[in-house]
Amino acid sequence: MKKLLISYFLQERGKWEKVFLIMRLSILFTFAAIINVTASGYSQTVKIDLELKNATLQQVFQSIQEQTEFDFFYKNEHLPHNKVINRSYKNIRVDEILDEVLEGTGLIYRVMNTDIVITKGPAGASDSHRLTSSESNQQSRMVTGKITDPGGQPLPGVTIVVKGTTQGTITNTDGEYTITNIPEDATLVFSFVGMRTQEVVVGSQVNINVVMEEDVIGLDEVIAIGYGTMKKSDLTGSVVRVDQEIITERPNISVMQSLQGSSPGLNVGQVNAAGEEPSISIRGRNSISGAQAPLIVLDGVIFRGRLIDINPNDVESIDILKDASSAAIYGSQATNGVIIITTKTGKIEDKPIINYNSRYSFQEPTKRFRPESPEDYVKRIEAAYAINGSRTPESGYLEPNPDWDISQMFRSNLQLWAYENNIVTDWYDIGTNDRMYTHNQDLSINKRTENSGYFMSVGYTDQVGYMANEGYSRWNARINVDNEVTDWLKIGVQSFLTSSDYSGDNLSPLAIYQHTPYCPAFHEDGSLVQNPRGVGDRVNPYYYIESDDFDKRLNLFGNIYADISLPFIKGLSFKTNFNTNYFTTSHYYYRDYANNFLGVGSKSEGIRSEWANDNILTYDRTFSDDHKVIVTLVYGSEKRDYTSTTATATEFVSDELGYNRLQAGSADLQTASSTAWSEASIYNMARLFYSFKNRYMITGTYRRDGFSGFSENNKFGDFPSLSLAWVASEEDFLQDVLGIFDLFKLRASYGSNGNRTISRYQTLAQVGGGYNYINGSKTPVYTQSITDLASPKLKWETTTGVNFGLDFALFDQRLSGAVDYYNSNTTNLLYNVDIPGLSRFETFPDNLGKLHNHGLEISLSSINVRSSDFEWSSHFIFSRNRNELRELLGFDNDGDGKEDDLISEGLFIGEPLSTIYHYYTDGSLWQVGDDIPSTVDIGSYKIKD
């Protein structure tokens, strides 16, 4: 049997072998906790002979190893080097020998199978002994260890507390600590100002060493940058991480709603209905008619599904790529920025961690716009007919006309009956919910072992909105698993399933205000009034609320990946992933009130499937501690398919089964329609990052995209970028100027991105058809014709921009922030140009014009108080964005030397998009007796010429 002489190993092999020994000791202690073995019968049965003359303890241990199967483990610095042993042992048990030679040393030993571990005894102890089973259990109540910073330097003053108690201690000047009388199931909490608080489950460990990690502004925090990660301190572009606590603390059903006000330049809109997606934009608008939303990347792959399907409680982090340089790695889809969402994985724990979260929140409209009261309604009608009978002309239409009868204004006898009997209907109460709420239930379990980890969750969300019948519910489940198969191969799966329910016919808010207080909802016998405003007018909103409507959607997402560390070149790795996303939409409805209460029913099924494959080769090496190089190469492809079918019927003979028996509709009014589309793309990307002395950094990116939606001559687009960074605070010659800064980093970047603004078949001539003619026998004839002209020259909208940034930190990183200025131009804007309608076509899509966009962003964070049990921080963000339409059609029909505005489209050269256009007035109104033009009426503003 091979013997291990630890003393020789430490003395002759140096510090790296010492590290290996410490690791092995830790493994042994952990193993001891698992098998709960504190003594071995072998040590009490095997007997040996020893002849010791001037022998040290190391020599005693070596002699025992040579005659037995025992291996000794210890630290040299724990052994007394001045102890000399002169003794003869004949046929003596090993444990008795150890009891004697260790007497007075303050050392204790533990026998675990054939391993003997020598450690220090309790503080102040002088007698040594072997730990028996009962003694071992008692001894497990004492833990020792050493606390260091990431650089290996000891940390004095670190607080160690038994979680849930006031029992604790602090480390000495050497970073060492001893804590006694703690239960085996205890958890130790390690905290230190400016460091991340850590928790360690004790179990049967007797020696716990901890490396404290810095956690102030997170310069060593790893940020997702697309197709890889990078330390925050190495970033050269404008990339922001959203605090994970912001996501979980805000009671929102959409992860995007949680980001409102979290980052400068990120704009998240309000929602108007339950289960609705908020609008999202980064740094304003870069297109007139194209997409405005940023690209979403989920767990490293592009996600084109609905963000509301992602459970916020499953999200670990969100990183936002804002400038053209950092977003350029996604090329043709990154004009509007990129949001990278990373979901949770297993944590490093000894046992599974189960989390349960329940939240119930109430919502209330900021302003309730209640309709007018019955009295106000009467006054309004009287005022509206001031010059048509309700006021006397002799008084200048100021005095009421005693002969005018308001009853003539009601549209039906039913309304007149309600008015005369003072029967009032509160349509606001009918059309809105008294109690709006959001209810969430989430359960998750996660665990990580040495080689694998998992995170599993299930959740339920229920939301009741403002309008009657407005509701949304969602079931979601997630499974994330990863496993290190070997030291060079890691595989994993990230997946989720979401089932959403939007069932319920939508009730328009207009229904509340279009029905007057004297429009009754019910007849005297309790039956519904079909048309409260009069025959042939709007249907009673109660019919909407009670109609049969089924609207459910399913989203299944899965990503499987393999990460290979190639052994033949250090720092070289290859990752491949394959992801698929499968969506189904089922919308069925039956509306008995439609078609003059003859009914209409419909069933619609839609299926969208997507897949994508990324192949990523990465080389990451640091040479001589000064030169850091990261090279990333990507090749990928994706494909998306969609199909849907809709069947509709009207004028039902029987509505007993509603949409489940469409054949009950009139035979000649049954229709069926279907549609489908497909699109594909391929892409290549190369990125190089180089850093010298963590002081000078450069990142260069080149991406080439191909998309099936473009014509043969413009299938591919090229998108380059370059960014630089200089950490000036690391320069010796600037210490006198920047000495107060912990970090002073300057950034500059340039990049080009694209926008897929066209539809997948817009470059082709499109054909439509229908039963547009009837032949001589009165039979409908299906015909086809070209509906849209081909536009073979269409290509990408391209946004090219620069970004200048400053990152800073002061006062031991307690005050930190960033300032960014950006300036960009979007060219080749896609616009539907009006053309003469003589050719049957009225518009033609083309690339033209230029849109300018610029802005300023400022963020500032301070840590006011941070201790083990209290933290107070402040955050300030500011952003300002302006855009300007520089060019469009290029026409100057009025000959004034500048391009004409498109007033009908609301587009003005030299002005921002969405400019409010109106006439100038002098502030006065047209009055009775004025010479009023035929184009206006009494009470209208007078327009300036």
Buried (B, 14 or more C-beta within 10 A) or exposed (E): EEEEBBBEBBEEEEEEBBEEBBEBBBEBBBBBBEEEBBBBEBBBEBBBEBEBEEBBBBBBBBBBBEEBEBBBBBBBEEBEEEBEBEBEBEEBBBBBBBBEBBBEBBBBBBBBBBBBBBBBBEEEEEEBBBBBEEBBBEBBBBBBBBBBBEEEEBBBEBBBBBBEEEBBBBBBEEBBBBBEEBEBEBBBBBBBBBBEBBEBBBBBBBBBBBBBBBBBBBBEBBBBBBBBBBBBBBBBBBBBBBBBEBBBEBBBBBBBBBBBEBBBBBBBBEBEBBBBBBEBBBBBBBBBEBBBBBBBBBBBBBBBBBBBBBBBBBBBBBBBBBBBBBBBBBBBBBBBBBBBBBBBBBEEBBEEBEEEEEEEBEBEEEEEEEBEEBEEBBEEBBEEBBEEBBBBEEEEBEEEBEEBEBEEBBBBEBBBBBBEEEBBBBBBEBBBBEEBBBBBBBBBBBBBEEEBBBBBBBBBBBBBBBBBBBBBBBBBBBBBBBBBEEEEEBBBBBBBBBBBBBBBBEBEBEBBBBBBBBBBBBEEEEEBBBBBBBEEBBBBBBBBBBBBBBBBBBBBBBBBBBBBBBEEEEBBBBBBBBBBBBBBBBBBBBBBBBBEEBBBBBBBBBBBBBBBBBBBBBBBEEEEEEEBBBBBBBBBBBBBBBBBBBBBBBBBEEBEBBBEBBEBBBEEBBEEEEEEBEBBBBBBBBBBBBBEBBBBBBBBBBBBBBBBBBBEEBBBBBBBBBBBBBBBBBBEEEEEEBEEBBBBBBBBBBBBBBBBBBEBBBBBEEEEEEEEEEEEEEEEEEEEEEEBBBBEEBBBBBBBBBBBBBBBBBEEBBBBBBBBBBEBBBBBBBBBEEEEEEEEEEEBBBBBBBBBBBBBBBBBBBBEEBEBEEEEEEBEBEBEBEBBBBBBBEEEEEEEEEBBBBEEEEBBBEBBBEEEEEEEEEEEEBEEEEEBEEEBEBEEBBEEE
